[in-house]
Amino acid sequence: MIKKELVFDGNEKQVYSTDDPNKVIFRYKDVTLAYDSIKRARFDGKGVLNNSISAILLGYLNSCGIKTHFIEKTGEREQLCRKIEIIPLEVTWRKRIAGTLATLLGVEDGTPTPNIIVDLQYNSDELGDPIINKHHAVALGLASYEEIDEMFAVARRAGDLLSELLHKAGIELVDMKLEFGRASDNGEIIISDEISPDTCRMWDEQTGRRLDKDRFRLDLSDVVASYKTVLERIEQLKLS
């Protein structure tokens, strides 16, 4: 596979075209953003860790029959992925009410729930990624009812699978944000972004210690060390 020109230069990742029109290369950066890009920092090695973590978790979902954009890890910062047309929606699987949702609902951060919550956000930095319902999404022409129902079903199954997997590593999956896209080769809807401590809340099951991006959001320090802990624990599961 030949890496060609840079087609997208984001804050946390770059995307390069390849000699296959239906495949791209993702390159992970060390930059971290929070609060709609208001807070920004660089942590040496974070991109390497996220690339490895995401490769393991996306590869696991692929092996369980859940289709993602991930094909293979090609370098310490890079992975080969299927090219997609972005659907500007985020689907979040939640086992606890945490972060912005806790503030919105007026409950304590990390409140456990008797049910799994799956909600929908409009992926728009300008609007602050507001929570919307599927009727709003259809009205805006972002996706059809059938596509949204499919994304919700995939999010539920992916969340359940990864929650069970991470439990074996002593990590509680508190919540997980998923993005989806339409594959360029056949139009099917697939998970189309990373799954890592940047996009999930992951807490140590014994201590409750946060091992994710909240360490940056909340100025808790040890960001890279916490991400490294996640990688080391899931590597010990020997999935491949």
N, C-alpha and C positions, 0 to 999 in steps of 0.2 A: 504494500500500500504506500503510495507516494503522497507525502504531505505537501500541499500547495499553498495558495495565498490565504492570508487572514481575512475572514469574512465577517467576524464579529469580535469586538474587543470590549468585553464587559468589565465591570469593576472587579469581579472575583474569578471570572473565567474568560478564556479566549476560545474561539471556534475557527478551525481551519478547514478549507475544502481539501478534497483528495482527488486522485485520478478516477475514483468511482463516484458518479454524480449522486448516488444515494447514501454515501457515507461521509462522515466528517470526523475530525479529531478535536476533542475537547482538551484544553490545557488549563490546569488549575493554578491560580495565583495564590500569593500569600496575603492578599488584602482581605480584610474583614469589615463588613458594614452592618450597621444596625439603625433602627428607628428611621426608616425610609431614607437611608444614606446620610443622615445627619451626623452620626458617629462613625468614625473611620479610623482604622489602624492597620499596621502590617505586622504579621507574626511569622518570622522565618520558619519555614518547614511546614506551615499549616496546609499549603496546597498539596504537598506530597502526601500528607496524612489523609486529607479528604479524598484524594484520588484513590488511594488504596482502600479506604473504608467503603467508599461508594462502589468501587469495583466488586468488592466482596458481597455487599448487600444487594446490589442490582443483579449480579451474577446468580445469587441465591434465588431471587425472585424469578429470573429466567428459568432456572432449573425446576422451579415449582409450577411452571406453565403460565406465569404472569409476564406478559410481553413488555419489555423496556427498550430504550434506545441503546443500551450498553451492548457492545460486542466483545471487546477484550481490552485489557490494559496493555498499552504499548510502550510505556516509559514511566519513570517515577512520578511525572506530573501529567501524563497524557493517557487518554483512552480513546479507542476507536468506537464510534457510535453511529447508529442509523440517523440519517438526516430526516428532520421533521418540519412540518408547518406548525408553528406555535399556536396553541389555544390559550388565550390570555385569561386563564382561570387557574386558581389554586384550590385544591381539595385537601382539607386537613382532617386527619384522623386523630381523635383525642380520647385518651383514657382518663385524663384529669383536666380540670379547667385551670389553665395557666397563662401567664403573660398578658397580652392585650385583652384576651377574652375574659380573664378574671377581673380586670379593671372595668371592662364594659358591663359585666354582669354584677359587679359589686360584691364579689366573693373573694375569699382568701386565695392567694396564688398557690396552685397545686391541689386545689380541692378535688378529691376523688369523686367519681360519678358512678351510679349503678348501671349506666349504659355506656356504650361507645358512641361518641358524638362524631358525626361526619358533616362538616360544613363547607361552604363555598365562598371564595373571595374573588373579586375582580382584580386581576393582576395589573394594577395601575399605580405606579409610583406617584403620579400627580395627584391622585385621589386618596392615597394612603392605603391602598389595597382593602377597600371596604368589604365587609361581609354582605353578601347578596343571596337571594334565593334563585332557584333554577328558572323561575318565570322572568326575573330580571335578565338573566343570562340569555334566554331565548329572545326576549324583546330586543336586546342589544345586538342580536345576530352573532353571538360568540360561539354558540353550539346549539344543537337540537336537544329536545327532551330525551330522546333515545341515547344520544351521546353522553349527556350528563348522568343519566341513570347508569350507563356503563362505567363511567369514571368513578361514581360513588361505589359501585359494586367492586371494582378493582381496588379502590382505596381500602375498603373494609377487609378484603381478603389479604392484601399486602400488609396492612397494619396488624392483623391477627398473626400472620406468618412471622413477621419481623419481631413482634412482641414476644412470641414464643421462643424464637431463636435467641434474642438478646437476653431473655430470662436465663437461658443456659449459661450466659456469660456474666450473670450477676448484675445485669443492667435492666432497669425499667424503661420501656419506651413510653414516655409520658404523652407525647404527641408527635405528629409527623406531617410535614407539608409536602404534597405531591403536585408536580406539574405534568401536563399531558400535551401531546402533539399528535398530528396526523402524519404517519410515515410517508415519506415521499415516494417510496416504491409501490405501495399498494393502498395507501389511504387509511390503514387501520389505526385506531387510537392506541397509543402506547405511553407508558411513563417516560418522560423526556427530560428529566433533570437529575441532579445528584441526589443521593440519600446519604446524609452525613450528619455530624454534630452541628453543621451550619443550618440544616433544614429540619432537624428533629430535636426534641428535648429528651435527653438520656440521663437518668439519675442512677447512681449506685444504689442497688437494692438494700444493702445493709446499712449504709450511712446516710442516704439521701443526698449525697454530694452531687452537684451538677457537673456533668462531664461534657457540656455542649456550649453553644454560643452564648448562653446566659452568663457564662463566666466573663465574657467581654461586655455584654449589655449591662450587667450589674457590677462591673469593676471588681470581680472576685479573684482576678489574677490566674496564673497557671493555665492559660488557654491551651498552649501547645502540649503541655504535660497531660492535660485531661484528654485531649484528642488522642494522644499517644496511648493512653490507658484503654480507650475504646478499641483502637486498632489491635493492641496486644491481646485483649480478651477475646475478640472475635477471631483473630488468627489462631488462637488455641483451640477453637472449635473444629479446625481442620475440615472445612467444607469441600475442599477440592483435592 
